[in-house]
């Protein structure tokens, strides 16, 4: 009997052929995703679903200690999400403002998501990759850790707001705790916190502090593994297994799936866009 992951992989490849025509007709504005669909099937699935290479090791049938809920949206929904992240005259995507305190933050009516992580985890690079379909949006990226010192707010049409939070750890702002704790506790329209973890080194002590904060405040959050282009397959698998077990056994509010991404190869970026669109109510 074939392993469950084999069946899902086969169905996914068959789906690609079935939906290519529909996507090109219905979502013609998503040129980037249309190009992705023209890639060889294995290359396309690796780019869009980066966990698929590792899925055989993660399904509950083969690893009973793991209870992974795969987020597996259709290609149509991924294409819809890409259009939400595409800047047009009717769908403005831009920087709104920055703030060092919650009472200085813009009062916006849309759902909000925030990205937080250790200094030099690749947070600003990831956000820039998410906004690659809106090239006029300026997301400052620096090779020096701790570049982001304020909460930076970006509007994505009338769909949601994305917040780039200051990094914690090395060169973090002196008022980091007061700034971030108040925001996380009191921002009423915050729908999900994305906690970034470096896939090369895994969860660090400073990450544990951020995790404890999310747990203490009963926040729904997601772990995103960054820089997967710098990890070998074996190294990435080791981190996924360790972190997934940590999520299953040590957390209450963390979404049970990890999101591996690369801001260099764009692996996992389309899937992460789709998840953000989902949780902010834009794919209902």
C-alpha positions as CSV (number, residue, x, y, z in Angstrom):
1,X,0.0,0.0,0.0
2,X,1.4,3.4,-1.0
3,X,2.2,5.9,1.8
4,X,-0.4,8.6,2.3
5,X,2.1,11.3,1.2
6,X,2.5,9.6,-2.2
7,X,-1.3,9.8,-2.8
8,X,-1.4,13.5,-1.9
9,X,1.6,14.3,-4.1
10,X,0.1,12.5,-7.1
11,X,-3.3,14.3,-6.6
12,X,-1.5,17.6,-6.4
13,X,0.4,17.0,-9.7
14,X,-2.9,16.0,-11.4
15,X,-4.5,19.2,-10.0
16,X,-1.9,21.3,-11.6
17,X,-2.8,20.1,-15.1
18,X,-6.5,20.5,-14.4
19,X,-6.4,24.0,-13.1
20,X,-3.8,25.7,-15.3
21,X,-6.4,26.8,-17.9
22,X,-8.9,28.0,-15.3
23,X,-6.3,30.0,-13.4
24,X,-5.0,31.8,-16.5
25,X,-8.5,32.8,-17.4
26,X,-9.9,33.8,-14.0
27,X,-6.8,35.2,-12.3
28,X,-5.1,36.9,-15.2
29,X,-3.7,39.6,-12.9
30,X,-1.5,37.1,-11.0
31,X,1.2,37.0,-13.6
32,X,3.8,35.8,-11.2
33,X,1.8,32.7,-10.2
34,X,0.9,32.0,-13.8
35,X,4.7,31.8,-14.4
36,X,5.0,29.4,-11.4
37,X,2.4,27.1,-13.0
38,X,4.5,26.8,-16.1
39,X,7.5,25.3,-14.2
40,X,8.1,21.6,-14.4
41,X,5.7,19.9,-12.0
42,X,8.2,18.8,-9.4
43,X,9.9,22.2,-9.3
44,X,6.5,23.9,-9.0
45,X,5.3,21.8,-6.1
46,X,8.6,22.2,-4.3
47,X,8.3,26.0,-4.7
48,X,4.7,26.3,-3.6
49,X,4.6,23.4,-1.1
50,X,8.1,23.2,0.4
51,X,7.1,20.7,3.1
52,X,6.2,18.2,0.4
53,X,9.7,16.9,0.1
54,X,9.6,16.2,3.9
55,X,6.0,15.1,4.2
56,X,6.8,11.4,4.2
57,X,8.6,11.9,7.5
58,X,5.9,14.1,9.0
59,X,2.6,12.3,8.5
60,X,1.1,10.9,11.7
61,X,1.1,7.3,10.2
62,X,4.8,7.3,10.0
63,X,5.7,9.4,13.0
64,X,3.0,8.8,15.7
65,X,4.7,11.4,18.0
66,X,3.8,14.1,15.5
67,X,0.3,15.4,14.9
68,X,0.7,17.6,11.9
69,X,-2.2,19.4,10.3
70,X,-1.1,20.1,6.8
71,X,-2.4,23.5,5.5
72,X,-3.1,22.4,1.9
73,X,-5.1,25.0,0.0
74,X,-6.1,24.6,-3.6
75,X,-4.1,26.2,-6.4
76,X,-7.1,28.4,-7.1
77,X,-7.0,29.9,-3.6
78,X,-3.2,30.4,-3.8
79,X,-3.8,32.3,-7.0
80,X,-6.5,34.4,-5.4
81,X,-4.2,35.2,-2.5
82,X,-1.5,36.4,-5.0
83,X,-4.0,38.8,-6.5
84,X,-4.6,40.3,-3.0
85,X,-0.9,40.9,-2.7
86,X,-0.7,42.5,-6.2
87,X,-0.7,46.3,-6.3
88,X,-3.2,47.8,-8.7
89,X,-5.1,51.1,-9.0
90,X,-8.0,49.6,-7.1
91,X,-5.8,47.6,-4.7
92,X,-3.3,50.0,-3.1
93,X,-0.5,48.4,-1.1
94,X,1.7,50.9,0.7
95,X,3.5,51.9,3.8
96,X,1.2,53.7,6.2
97,X,3.3,54.9,9.2
98,X,5.6,53.8,12.0
99,X,5.1,53.9,15.8
100,X,7.1,53.4,18.9
101,X,4.0,53.1,21.1
102,X,0.6,51.7,20.6
103,X,-1.1,55.0,21.1
104,X,0.9,56.3,18.2
105,X,-0.1,53.5,15.9
106,X,-2.5,54.2,13.0
107,X,-6.2,53.5,13.7
108,X,-7.0,51.2,10.8
109,X,-10.3,49.3,10.4
110,X,-9.0,46.1,8.8
111,X,-7.7,42.8,10.3
112,X,-4.0,42.9,11.3
113,X,-1.1,40.5,11.3
114,X,2.3,41.1,12.7
115,X,5.7,39.6,12.1
116,X,8.2,39.3,15.0
117,X,11.5,37.5,15.3
118,X,15.1,37.6,16.6
119,X,17.4,40.2,15.1
120,X,18.9,38.9,11.8
121,X,16.3,36.2,11.4
122,X,15.4,37.7,8.0
123,X,12.1,39.3,8.9
124,X,12.3,42.4,6.7
125,X,13.6,40.3,3.8
126,X,10.6,38.0,4.2
127,X,8.2,40.9,4.2
128,X,9.8,42.3,1.1
129,X,9.4,38.9,-0.6
130,X,5.7,38.9,0.4
131,X,5.3,42.3,-1.2
132,X,7.2,41.4,-4.4
133,X,4.0,41.9,-6.4
134,X,3.9,45.5,-5.1
135,X,7.4,46.6,-6.1
136,X,6.8,50.3,-5.2
137,X,6.4,49.3,-1.5
138,X,9.6,50.2,0.3
139,X,10.6,47.6,2.9
140,X,14.1,48.5,4.2
141,X,16.4,45.6,4.5
142,X,19.8,45.8,6.2
143,X,22.7,43.4,6.6
144,X,23.2,44.7,10.1
145,X,21.0,43.0,12.8
146,X,18.5,45.1,14.6
147,X,17.8,47.5,11.8
148,X,14.0,47.8,12.5
149,X,13.5,50.0,15.5
150,X,9.8,50.8,15.3
151,X,6.5,49.1,14.4
152,X,6.0,49.6,10.7
153,X,2.5,49.4,9.3
154,X,1.7,48.4,5.7
155,X,-1.8,48.5,4.2
156,X,-2.8,45.7,1.8
157,X,-5.7,47.2,-0.1
158,X,-8.8,47.1,2.0
159,X,-8.0,43.6,3.0
160,X,-5.7,43.8,6.0
161,X,-2.7,45.5,7.6
162,X,0.7,43.9,8.0
163,X,3.0,45.1,10.8
164,X,6.8,44.7,10.8
165,X,7.8,44.6,14.4
166,X,11.3,45.4,15.8
167,X,13.6,42.4,16.2
168,X,14.5,41.1,19.7
169,X,17.9,40.1,21.0
170,X,21.0,41.8,19.6
171,X,20.6,45.6,19.1
172,X,16.9,45.5,19.9
173,X,15.3,48.8,20.9
174,X,15.7,49.7,24.6
175,X,11.9,50.0,24.9
176,X,11.3,46.8,23.0
177,X,9.4,45.0,25.8
178,X,7.1,48.0,26.6
179,X,6.5,48.6,22.9
180,X,5.8,45.0,21.8
181,X,4.0,43.7,25.0
182,X,1.4,46.5,24.9
183,X,0.8,46.0,21.2
184,X,0.3,42.3,21.5
185,X,-1.9,42.6,24.6
186,X,-4.1,45.5,23.5
187,X,-4.3,45.6,19.7
188,X,-7.9,44.5,19.2
189,X,-7.8,43.8,15.5
190,X,-4.6,41.6,15.6
191,X,-5.6,38.3,14.1
192,X,-2.3,36.4,14.1
193,X,1.3,36.8,15.1
194,X,3.9,35.3,12.9
195,X,7.0,34.2,14.9
196,X,10.1,33.8,12.7
197,X,12.7,31.2,13.6
198,X,16.0,30.8,11.7
199,X,15.9,27.3,10.1
200,X,19.7,27.0,10.3
201,X,20.0,27.4,14.1
202,X,16.4,26.5,15.3
203,X,14.7,27.9,18.4
204,X,17.1,30.1,20.5
205,X,16.7,31.3,24.1
206,X,15.4,34.7,23.0
207,X,12.8,32.9,20.8
208,X,11.6,31.0,23.9
209,X,10.9,34.4,25.6
210,X,8.8,35.5,22.6
211,X,7.0,32.1,22.6
212,X,6.3,32.5,26.3
213,X,4.9,35.9,25.7
214,X,2.5,34.7,23.0
215,X,1.4,31.8,25.3
216,X,0.9,34.1,28.3
217,X,-1.2,36.5,26.4
218,X,-3.2,33.6,24.8
219,X,-2.3,34.9,21.3
220,X,-2.8,32.7,18.2
221,X,0.5,32.6,16.5
222,X,2.4,30.7,13.7
223,X,6.0,29.6,13.5
224,X,7.7,30.5,10.2
225,X,11.1,28.9,9.4
226,X,13.2,31.4,7.5
227,X,16.4,31.0,5.3
228,X,15.6,27.4,4.2
229,X,17.8,28.0,1.1
230,X,20.7,28.0,3.5
231,X,19.8,24.6,5.1
232,X,20.5,21.2,3.6
233,X,17.5,18.9,3.3
234,X,18.8,16.8,6.3
235,X,19.4,19.9,8.4
236,X,16.0,21.3,7.5
237,X,14.3,18.0,8.3
238,X,16.0,17.9,11.7
239,X,14.8,21.3,12.6
240,X,11.3,20.7,11.4
241,X,11.0,17.5,13.4
242,X,12.4,19.2,16.6
243,X,10.3,22.3,16.3
244,X,7.2,20.4,15.3
245,X,7.5,18.2,18.4
246,X,8.1,21.4,20.5
247,X,4.9,22.9,19.0
248,X,2.9,19.8,19.7
249,X,4.1,19.3,23.3
250,X,5.0,22.8,24.6
251,X,2.5,25.2,23.1
252,X,-1.2,25.9,23.3
253,X,-1.7,28.8,20.9
254,X,0.7,27.9,18.1
255,X,-0.8,26.8,14.8
256,X,0.1,23.1,14.4
257,X,1.9,23.6,11.0
258,X,5.3,25.2,10.4
259,X,5.8,27.4,7.4
260,X,9.3,27.0,5.8
261,X,10.2,29.9,3.6
262,X,13.0,31.5,1.6
263,X,13.2,35.1,0.7
264,X,15.9,34.2,-1.8
265,X,14.2,31.4,-3.8
266,X,10.7,32.4,-2.9
267,X,10.0,28.9,-1.7
268,X,6.9,28.9,0.5
269,X,6.0,32.5,-0.2
270,X,2.9,31.8,-2.2
271,X,1.6,29.4,0.5
272,X,2.3,32.0,3.3
273,X,0.4,34.7,1.3
274,X,-2.5,32.3,1.1
275,X,-2.5,31.5,4.8
276,X,-2.5,35.3,5.6
277,X,-5.4,35.9,3.2
278,X,-7.3,33.0,4.9
279,X,-6.9,34.1,8.5
280,X,-7.8,37.7,7.7
281,X,-11.1,36.5,6.1
282,X,-10.3,37.3,2.5
283,X,-10.7,33.8,1.0
284,X,-14.1,33.0,2.6
